[in-house]
Amino acid sequence: MPLDTLVTTWAQPDPAALIDRVHREMAAQELAVAARPGPALDCDTGIGMLRFRCAPEGLRIEIEAEGAGNLHMLRESLCARLDALAGQPVALQWEGAATPQAGLPPNVRIARVLARRRVTPRFLRLRLGAEGLAPFARSGLHLRLMIPPEGRAPVWPRLGENGRTIWPEGADALHLPAYTIRAIDAEAGWLDVDIFQHGRGRTCRWAEEVPLGAPVGLSGPGGGWLPGGSDWLLAGDETALPALARILESAPKEARGTCLIEVQSPEETQPLTPPPGVTLRWLCRDQGDPDLLAALAEVPLPSGPEAFLWFAAEKTRTAQARQLLRAAPGVEKRQRYIGAYWTETHS
Ligand SMILES: Cc1cc2nc3c(=O)[nH]c(=O)nc-3n(C[C@H](O)[C@H](O)[C@H](O)COP(=O)(O)OP(=O)(O)OC[C@H]3O[C@@H](n4cnc5c(N)ncnc54)[C@H](O)[C@@H]3O)c2cc1C
């Protein structure tokens, strides 16, 4: 698919200082792989490039991505950051790819719940049907579900005149949890999401109760693609299981390494088929198996250009894992995916 480009200039007295600031933020949050050609900044976000340059009139920003959806998502997140930097909404004139200014945002689809199946005692699989799913089959493993408020007709996000997304608010606000696309057949018009029934969330209840045929919004895709390299260390809890399952199923046959998955009990394990060089180890909490981080610390870290480190779990454990995995020698940021998939709130 050809790449689309959007360009704007933000009138600013000191664009070089702004570029420094954006670079520092991105580095701190590991949001993108950045390069600094001179006073400029190039960021590879995984779904497209952001390029920042000093221009006589201010900060010149170029967004390059494949497809209207990716372009829109990049512009949305960039504009939100610029608004935060400025402390108020920033009005920018964009040139380049034609961008729609009404209707559904190009990264949004309205799906219907086609089927529900119990995969294990605590995992439900929902099959969601929609048109135009091709972009969801590449460049990002994840999406956001857009679950309408109970008992109200859904109000979906729409584009404003400036091309930015207007989200429904108040009683119409949507619940927007992130989920992994466990499987997808874009041509047939469906994708599967596996929903862990942790028992405390709105999505758990919705997944149990939503009538077949009910609408649900999908926004995405995003959040990282399949790992590169062939020397892997993969680990996560139940929320990471759908992504790990998809990664193992799509792994190149030469992949080797270790995959650790922590679940509550042996009934929660799934029949996954890693390539022969990858050892899959299930850690069952109720069997006294080592905790995910303890087990991770025991595995030798892969190193060098073929290494890939992948971890996702609760936020605090993810921060601990990040410390551990950063020690891998000769592993660059683009060779790591470390995600906080949920936050313990003790509610
Ligand atoms: C990129 C990405 C991909 C993800 N993919 C999947 C996936 O494929 N399948 C999946 O099941 N989850 C996945 N998750 C995790 C999921 O988004 C969170 O668990 C989310 O909080 C679920 O929303 P909710 O409406 O159930 O709960 P929320 O409304 O977010 O939270 C309600 C309460 O539930 C608690 N809670 C949330 N998650 C858990 C949990 N796992 N265990 C115990 N308590 C919890 C919170 O602490 C809070 O107290 C993913 C997250 C990310 C960021």
The ligand as an SDF file (V2000), in Angstrom:
LIG
                    3D

 53 58  0  0  0  0  0  0  0  0999 V2000
   -2.5170   -3.6060   24.2310 C   0  0  0  0  0  0  0  0  0  0  0  0
   -3.4010   -4.3890   25.2020 C   0  0  0  0  0  0  0  0  0  0  0  0
   -3.9510   -5.6060   24.8170 C   0  0  0  0  0  0  0  0  0  0  0  0
   -4.7520   -6.3340   25.7020 C   0  0  0  0  0  0  0  0  0  0  0  0
   -5.2840   -7.5260   25.2830 N   0  0  0  0  0  0  0  0  0  0  0  0
   -6.1210   -8.2120   26.1120 C   0  0  0  0  0  0  0  0  0  0  0  0
   -6.7500   -9.4040   25.6700 C   0  0  0  0  0  0  0  0  0  0  0  0
   -6.6200   -9.8260   24.5160 O   0  0  0  0  0  0  0  0  0  0  0  0
   -7.5500  -10.0610   26.5430 N   0  0  0  0  0  0  0  0  0  0  0  0
   -7.7720   -9.6020   27.8260 C   0  0  0  0  0  0  0  0  0  0  0  0
   -8.5110  -10.2530   28.5730 O   0  0  0  0  0  0  0  0  0  0  0  0
   -7.2030   -8.4670   28.2560 N   0  0  0  0  0  0  0  0  0  0  0  0
   -6.3970   -7.7550   27.4320 C   0  0  0  0  0  0  0  0  0  0  0  0
   -5.8340   -6.5790   27.8570 N   0  0  0  0  0  0  0  0  0  0  0  0
   -6.1020   -6.1340   29.2380 C   0  0  0  0  0  0  0  0  0  0  0  0
   -7.4220   -5.3910   29.3650 C   0  0  0  0  0  0  0  0  0  0  0  0
   -7.4440   -4.2530   28.5290 O   0  0  0  0  0  0  0  0  0  0  0  0
   -7.5760   -4.9370   30.8290 C   0  0  0  0  0  0  0  0  0  0  0  0
   -7.6520   -6.0450   31.6840 O   0  0  0  0  0  0  0  0  0  0  0  0
   -8.7740   -4.0190   31.0230 C   0  0  0  0  0  0  0  0  0  0  0  0
   -8.6590   -3.4180   32.2730 O   0  0  0  0  0  0  0  0  0  0  0  0
  -10.0830   -4.7620   30.9220 C   0  0  0  0  0  0  0  0  0  0  0  0
  -11.1260   -3.8340   31.0530 O   0  0  0  0  0  0  0  0  0  0  0  0
  -12.3510   -4.0420   32.0530 P   0  0  0  0  0  0  0  0  0  0  0  0
  -13.4700   -3.2720   31.5080 O   0  0  0  0  0  0  0  0  0  0  0  0
  -12.5100   -5.5230   32.2690 O   0  0  0  0  0  0  0  0  0  0  0  0
  -11.8390   -3.4690   33.4390 O   0  0  0  0  0  0  0  0  0  0  0  0
  -11.5460   -1.9500   33.8590 P   0  0  0  0  0  0  0  0  0  0  0  0
  -12.7800   -1.1250   33.7950 O   0  0  0  0  0  0  0  0  0  0  0  0
  -10.3450   -1.4720   33.1110 O   0  0  0  0  0  0  0  0  0  0  0  0
  -11.1140   -2.1470   35.3830 O   0  0  0  0  0  0  0  0  0  0  0  0
  -12.0420   -2.5180   36.4010 C   0  0  0  0  0  0  0  0  0  0  0  0
  -11.3210   -3.2030   37.5440 C   0  0  0  0  0  0  0  0  0  0  0  0
  -10.8180   -4.4460   37.0890 O   0  0  0  0  0  0  0  0  0  0  0  0
   -9.4560   -4.5960   37.4700 C   0  0  0  0  0  0  0  0  0  0  0  0
   -8.7780   -5.3960   36.4190 N   0  0  0  0  0  0  0  0  0  0  0  0
   -8.5990   -5.0720   35.1080 C   0  0  0  0  0  0  0  0  0  0  0  0
   -7.9470   -6.0590   34.4760 N   0  0  0  0  0  0  0  0  0  0  0  0
   -7.7230   -7.0210   35.3990 C   0  0  0  0  0  0  0  0  0  0  0  0
   -7.1040   -8.2910   35.3570 C   0  0  0  0  0  0  0  0  0  0  0  0
   -6.5670   -8.7910   34.2290 N   0  0  0  0  0  0  0  0  0  0  0  0
   -7.0510   -9.0250   36.4920 N   0  0  0  0  0  0  0  0  0  0  0  0
   -7.5750   -8.5570   37.6540 C   0  0  0  0  0  0  0  0  0  0  0  0
   -8.1860   -7.3560   37.7600 N   0  0  0  0  0  0  0  0  0  0  0  0
   -8.2520   -6.6060   36.6550 C   0  0  0  0  0  0  0  0  0  0  0  0
   -8.9170   -3.1780   37.5740 C   0  0  0  0  0  0  0  0  0  0  0  0
   -7.8290   -3.1270   38.4970 O   0  0  0  0  0  0  0  0  0  0  0  0
  -10.1160   -2.4250   38.0720 C   0  0  0  0  0  0  0  0  0  0  0  0
  -10.1540   -2.4900   39.4910 O   0  0  0  0  0  0  0  0  0  0  0  0
   -5.0100   -5.8440   27.0030 C   0  0  0  0  0  0  0  0  0  0  0  0
   -4.4610   -4.5950   27.3660 C   0  0  0  0  0  0  0  0  0  0  0  0
   -3.6680   -3.8870   26.4900 C   0  0  0  0  0  0  0  0  0  0  0  0
   -3.1000   -2.5610   26.9190 C   0  0  0  0  0  0  0  0  0  0  0  0
  1  2  1  0
  2  3  1  0
  2 52  2  0
  3  4  2  0
  4  5  1  0
  4 50  1  0
  5  6  2  0
  6  7  1  0
  6 13  1  0
  7  8  2  0
  7  9  1  0
  9 10  1  0
 10 11  2  0
 10 12  1  0
 12 13  2  0
 13 14  1  0
 14 15  1  0
 14 50  1  0
 15 16  1  0
 16 17  1  0
 16 18  1  0
 18 19  1  0
 18 20  1  0
 20 21  1  0
 20 22  1  0
 22 23  1  0
 23 24  1  0
 24 25  2  0
 24 26  1  0
 24 27  1  0
 27 28  1  0
 28 29  2  0
 28 30  1  0
 28 31  1  0
 31 32  1  0
 32 33  1  0
 33 34  1  0
 33 48  1  0
 34 35  1  0
 35 36  1  0
 35 46  1  0
 36 37  1  0
 36 45  1  0
 37 38  2  0
 38 39  1  0
 39 40  1  0
 39 45  2  0
 40 41  1  0
 40 42  2  0
 42 43  1  0
 43 44  2  0
 44 45  1  0
 46 47  1  0
 46 48  1  0
 48 49  1  0
 50 51  2  0
 51 52  1  0
 52 53  1  0
M  END
$$$$
